[in-house]
């Protein structure tokens, strides 16, 4: 590799991203690291809006698909063209922290030294200031704080904020492009990373503020992802970091038990009571964290919203053996 080549290749898959891509790219231009240390590659996945024009206006490398192929394919396209020895994947709706590149360079100090793969998390403050976005930011941040932050490792990479050596990524064949809808290609790649004997590090400095979608979109995403999480996580290969953690799984079981218990008059009351207690026990740490940070009214809102989403996840997992899940294209 030439000495003038950048160390880090930042790859941003973008589809219909005109609302958020600009803020993502501006944040990358305002990094504390020297600009020659990294390159930014935007892969426009055949958008019908101003995504490509925004990328051009920011002076980054722009690659374009002739038809829509999905985020996994967009990431793979960027990785193929990357000049850096290390790939940093960022989603277009993430606003990177100013020290993100510096943190990656510190964790991956040279092409030979440091780990081969690491992942980060969303900030506790969202990029869009809505009540639901505030809940989601606090939930995702606390999940990583109580898992990866405690152990320094993760069971999976988070595609929106992940770092992997270019050589390892290419050895593994990149993301599986046959997944769609559920967007679980990062979990699937994580299984192959672990099977290759690699450890996925967690570093809280790999962080950015996320533009979270609304409740209805989140419900659809949770439904698709939960169905595929269940299929990708058999015994011994389960995920235990971030949102895919044991407490979240227990909360989903208890939330579903509450629905069933209350739906059965009298006979179902014991199940409903046990499930209510179980849900509160599983979610206790998060609810205490939110209460301390945001107050009781917001904690009540967060608890109710999370209960609703837990019911969605529990139902999706229970019905995962039926239907096609999120694998919409045949695996090649």
C-alpha positions in Angstrom: 0.0 0.0 0.0 1.3 3.4 -0.9 2.4 5.7 2.0 -0.1 8.4 0.9 -3.0 6.0 1.2 -5.4 6.8 4.0 -5.4 4.5 7.1 -9.2 4.5 7.5 -11.8 4.1 4.9 -15.2 5.4 6.1 -18.0 3.6 4.2 -21.5 5.1 4.3 -24.3 3.1 2.6 -27.0 5.6 1.6 -30.5 5.2 0.2 -33.0 8.1 0.1 -30.7 9.7 2.6 -31.1 13.4 1.7 -32.5 14.3 5.2 -29.6 13.0 7.2 -26.5 12.5 5.0 -25.4 16.1 5.0 -25.1 16.2 8.8 -23.2 12.9 8.8 -20.7 14.2 6.2 -20.3 17.5 7.9 -19.5 15.8 11.2 -16.8 13.7 9.4 -15.3 16.9 8.0 -15.0 18.3 11.5 -13.1 15.4 13.0 -10.1 16.1 15.2 -7.9 13.8 13.2 -5.8 14.9 10.2 -7.9 14.6 7.0 -5.2 12.6 5.2 -5.6 9.8 7.7 -9.0 8.8 6.4 -11.2 8.8 3.3 -15.0 8.9 3.1 -16.9 6.7 0.6 -20.6 7.2 0.1 -22.3 4.4 -1.8 -25.6 5.7 -3.2 -27.9 2.6 -3.5 -29.9 4.0 -6.5 -31.7 6.8 -4.5 -34.4 8.8 -6.1 -33.7 12.0 -4.1 -30.7 14.3 -3.6 -28.5 11.8 -1.9 -25.9 11.7 -4.7 -25.9 15.5 -5.1 -25.3 16.0 -1.3 -22.3 13.6 -1.5 -20.8 15.4 -4.5 -21.2 18.8 -2.8 -19.2 17.5 0.2 -16.3 16.3 -2.0 -16.3 12.7 -0.9 -15.8 9.6 -3.0 -19.2 8.7 -4.5 -20.1 5.3 -5.9 -23.5 4.5 -7.3 -25.5 1.4 -7.8 -27.5 1.1 -11.1 -30.4 -0.4 -9.1 -31.4 -0.7 -5.4 -29.5 -3.7 -3.9 -29.7 -3.1 -0.1 -27.4 -1.8 2.6 -25.3 -5.0 2.7 -24.4 -4.7 -1.0 -23.7 -1.0 -0.6 -21.3 -1.7 2.2 -19.6 -4.4 0.1 -19.3 -2.0 -2.8 -17.6 0.5 -0.6 -15.2 -2.0 0.9 -14.2 -3.3 -2.5 -13.1 0.3 -3.5 -11.5 1.1 -0.1 -7.9 2.2 0.1 -7.5 2.0 3.8 -6.2 -1.0 5.8 -9.2 -0.6 8.2 -12.9 -0.1 7.3 -15.2 2.1 9.4 -18.9 1.5 8.6 -21.2 4.3 9.5 -24.9 4.6 8.5 -26.0 7.8 6.8 -28.4 8.6 9.7 -25.6 8.7 12.2 -23.8 11.9 13.3 -20.3 10.8 14.3 -18.7 12.3 17.4 -15.8 14.7 16.5 -13.3 12.3 18.1 -14.5 9.2 16.3 -11.7 8.9 13.8 -9.1 9.6 16.5 -10.6 6.8 18.6 -10.4 4.3 15.7 -6.8 5.3 15.0 -5.9 4.9 18.7 -7.6 1.4 18.8 -6.1 0.4 15.4 -2.7 2.1 15.7 -1.1 0.5 12.6 -1.9 -2.0 9.8 -0.2 -4.7 12.0 -1.1 -3.7 15.5 -4.4 -3.7 17.4 -7.5 -5.8 17.1 -9.1 -7.0 13.9 -12.7 -6.0 14.6 -14.5 -3.7 17.0 -18.0 -2.1 17.4 -19.5 0.9 19.0 -22.8 2.3 20.0 -25.3 5.2 19.6 -24.9 8.2 21.9 -27.4 8.6 24.8 -28.6 11.8 23.1 -30.3 11.3 19.7 -29.7 13.5 16.6 -33.5 14.1 16.4 -35.1 15.5 19.6 -38.4 13.7 19.8 -39.7 11.9 22.9 -39.6 8.5 21.2 -36.1 9.2 19.9 -35.0 10.1 23.4 -36.3 6.8 24.7 -34.6 4.9 22.0 -31.3 6.6 22.5 -31.4 5.9 26.2 -32.4 2.3 25.7 -29.7 1.5 23.2 -27.0 3.3 25.1 -27.9 1.6 28.4 -27.9 -1.8 26.7 -24.4 -1.4 25.6 -23.4 0.2 28.9 -24.5 -2.9 30.7 -23.0 -5.4 28.3 -20.1 -4.4 26.0 -18.9 -1.6 28.2 -18.6 -4.0 31.2 -16.7 -6.7 29.4 -14.9 -4.8 26.7 -16.2 -7.3 24.1 -19.4 -7.8 22.1 -21.2 -10.8 20.7 -21.8 -8.9 17.4 -20.9 -5.9 15.4 -23.4 -3.1 14.9 -23.4 -2.3 11.2 -24.1 1.4 11.8 -20.9 1.9 13.8 -18.4 -0.9 13.2 -14.7 -1.2 12.5 -13.0 -4.2 10.8 -9.7 -4.8 9.2 -10.0 -4.7 5.4 -8.1 -8.0 5.0 -10.4 -9.8 7.4 -13.5 -8.4 5.8 -12.4 -9.6 2.4 -11.3 -13.0 3.8 -14.8 -13.5 5.1 -16.5 -12.4 1.9 -18.2 -9.3 3.3 -21.8 -8.9 4.2 -24.4 -11.5 3.1 -26.4 -9.6 0.5 -29.3 -12.0 0.5 -30.9 -10.6 3.7 -33.5 -7.9 3.3 -36.2 -6.3 5.4 -34.8 -7.4 8.8 -31.4 -5.8 8.2 -29.6 -8.5 10.1 -26.6 -8.9 7.9 -24.4 -7.5 10.6 -25.5 -10.2 13.0 -24.9 -12.9 10.3 -21.4 -11.5 9.6 -20.7 -11.5 13.4 -21.3 -15.3 13.5 -18.7 -15.8 10.8 -16.3 -13.5 12.6 -16.7 -15.5 15.8 -16.4 -18.8 13.9 -13.1 -17.6 12.5 -11.8 -17.3 16.0 -11.9 -13.5 16.2 -12.9 -11.5 19.2 -15.2 -8.5 18.6 -14.1 -5.7 20.9 -16.4 -3.0 22.2 -15.2 0.6 22.5 -17.6 3.3 23.7 -15.5 5.9 21.9 -16.9 4.5 18.6 -20.0 6.6 19.0 -22.4 8.8 17.1 -25.8 10.4 17.5 -28.6 8.6 15.7 -31.6 9.9 13.8 -34.2 7.4 15.2 -37.3 6.6 13.1 -40.8 6.9 14.6 -42.7 4.3 16.6 -44.5 2.6 13.6 -41.3 2.2 11.7 -39.6 0.8 14.8 -42.3 -1.7 15.2 -41.8 -3.0 11.6 -38.0 -3.1 12.1 -38.3 -5.0 15.4 -40.7 -7.5 13.9 -38.4 -8.4 11.0 -35.2 -8.4 13.1 -36.6 -10.4 15.9 -37.7 -13.2 13.5 -34.2 -13.4 12.1 -32.5 -13.0 15.5 -34.3 -16.1 16.6 -33.1 -18.0 13.5 -29.6 -16.8 13.7 -29.1 -17.4 17.4 -29.3 -21.2 18.1 -27.9 -22.6 21.3 -24.3 -21.8 21.9 -24.3 -19.0 19.2 -26.7 -16.6 20.8 -26.2 -12.8 20.9 -25.8 -11.2 24.3 -24.7 -7.6 23.7 -26.5 -4.4 22.9 -30.3 -4.7 22.5 -30.0 -8.4 21.9 -29.4 -9.2 25.6 -30.9 -11.6 28.1 -32.9 -8.9 30.0 -34.5 -7.7 26.8 -35.4 -11.3 25.9 -36.9 -11.9 29.3 -38.9 -8.6 29.1 -40.3 -9.8 25.7 -41.4 -13.1 27.2 -43.0 -11.5 30.3 -44.7 -8.8 28.2 -46.2 -11.5 25.9 -47.3 -13.4 29.1 -49.1 -10.3 30.3 -51.1 -10.0 27.1 -52.1 -13.7 27.2 -52.8 -13.6 31.0 -55.1 -10.6 30.7 -56.9 -12.1 27.7 -58.0 -15.1 29.7 -60.6 -14.1 32.3 -60.0 -15.3 35.9 -57.9 -18.3 34.9 -55.2 -16.1 33.3 -54.9 -13.8 36.2 -52.0 -15.6 37.9 -50.1 -15.6 34.6 -50.7 -11.9 34.2 -49.5 -11.1 37.7 -46.4 -13.1 37.4 -45.7 -11.7 34.0 -46.2 -8.1 35.2 -43.8 -8.7 38.1 -41.3 -10.4 35.8 -41.4 -7.5 33.2 -40.8 -4.9 35.9 -37.9 -7.0 37.3 -36.3 -7.4 33.9 -36.7 -3.7 33.1 -35.9 -2.4 36.6 -32.3 -1.3 35.9 -33.3 0.6 32.7 -36.4 2.2 34.4 -34.3 3.4 37.3 -31.7 4.8 35.0 -34.3 6.7 33.0 -36.0 7.9 36.2 -32.8 9.3 37.5 -31.9 11.0 34.2 -35.2 12.2 32.9 -37.7 12.0 35.8 -40.7 9.8 36.7 -43.1 11.0 33.9 -40.7 10.1 31.1 -39.8 6.8 32.8 -43.5 5.9 32.8 -43.6 6.8 29.1 -40.5 4.8 28.4 -41.8 1.8 30.3 -45.1 1.7 28.4 -43.4 2.2 25.0 -40.9 -0.5 25.7 -43.6 -2.9 26.9 -45.4 -2.4 23.6 -42.2 -3.1 21.6 -41.4 -6.1 23.8 -44.8 -7.6 22.9 -43.9 -7.1 19.2 -40.5 -8.8 19.7 -42.0 -11.7 21.7 -44.7 -12.3 19.1 -42.2 -12.2 16.3 -39.9 -14.6 18.0 -42.8 -17.0 18.8 -43.9 -17.0 15.1 -40.4 -17.1 13.6 -40.7 -20.8 12.4 -43.5 -19.6 10.2 -43.1 -17.4 7.1 -40.0 -16.3 5.3 -38.6 -13.8 7.8 -36.4 -11.3 6.2 -34.5 -13.5 3.7 -36.3 -12.3 0.6 -33.7 -13.3 -2.0 -32.3 -16.8 -2.5 -28.8 -17.3 -1.1 -26.3 -17.7 -3.9 
